[in-house]
Amino acid sequence: QVQPVESGGGLVQAGGSLRLSCVASGSIFSINYMGWYRQAPGKQRELVARFTSGGTTIFADSVKGRFTISRDNAKNTLYLQMNSLKPEDTAVYYCLVGTPTTGYWGQGTQVTVSS
């Protein structure tokens, strides 16, 4: 399918871990620019982590040292490993394949971190 599909969200205690997955069609997974964004209620959507067009990674300052991003080309799957979760990480997390304006967005998966 063209639209990416996220999974792996849920409710965790502060300090816990979650791994998010994003599956997309092979026809678009060849795009190098892809990553994860998140949005809390009443707030703007923000970048969490992404691959650059050159294959390197970029992380938001708030998640550096805690989150990692990876991909499995054989499975057309993008991952976000989230460790040492904090209540401020609570948001809907979205997968993006391509650029924010012309790419493909998933429907999002809820991550809730309790204190």
N, C-alpha and C positions, 0 to 999 in steps of 0.2 A: 504494500500500500504506500501511497505517497505521503500521507500525514504520519509523522512520527508518533509512537505510542509509548508513554512513560509508565513505569511501574516501580514498586519498591518503597513508596511512601508509607507513613504510618505515625504512630505515637511512640515516643521514646522518652526516657528520663534524661535529664541533663547529664552529660558525660558519656552517653551511649553513642552507638554508631548505627548508620543506615547506609545501604548501597542502592542507588537509583539506577534504573536501566532505561534505555531508549532504543527502540527498534524502528528502523526505517527501511524503505524500499531500497534495493540495491541500485536502482536507477539514479538515486540522489545521494547515496551514502558515499560516493566517490568524491563529493565536495569536501574539501579540507577544512573550511571554515565552519565549525560547529561547536556547540557548547551548551551550558546550562545557565538559566536565568531564574530569578525568583521574585515573587511579589507578595507582600503582606497587605492585608485589607487597608484601604485608604492611602497606600503608598505607591510610588512608581516602581515599575519593573526594573530590576537591576541585574547586572552581570554578576555571576558567581564564578564561573570558570569556563574557559574555552580553548580550543586549538586555534592557532593562527594559520594563515594560508601556508606558512612555511613549516608547519608541523610542531612548533613549539607551543607552550602552554602559558596562559595568563590567568591569574587568580585575583579576586577581590582581596584587598588588604584584610578585611574582616575574617577571611577564611584561610589565609595562608598558614601553612603548617598543620592544618586540620583536615582539609579536603584534598582529594586527588581526582584527576580526570583521566580516563583511558578509553580505548576503543578496541573492538574486536571486529576486524574487517570481514572475517569469514562468517560471522553471525550478523553482520550489519547492525551492530549494537554499540551504543555509547554508554559509558558508565560514569557515575559520580559517587565516589566513596567518601562518606562523611563521618569523621571521627570527632570525639570530644565535643559533641553537640551542645549548644547553648540555647536557652529560651529565645534569644534574639534571632536564631536561625529559623524560627517558625515562619512558614510561608508556603505558598503554592510554588512548586518548582517546575519549570518548563524546559523542555528540550528544544533546541533550535539547530536545524541543518541548513546551512547557508547564512546569508546576512540577515540582520533584523528586518529589513524592508522587503527583500525579495525571496527570502528563504522559506522554510517549512517549519511551523510551530506545532508542537504537541498540545494536547488539551490540559496538561498539567497534572501533577500528583501532590497531594497535601502532605506536608511534613510538620508535625507538631512536637515540640520539645517542652516537657514539663519540668518545673523547678523542684 
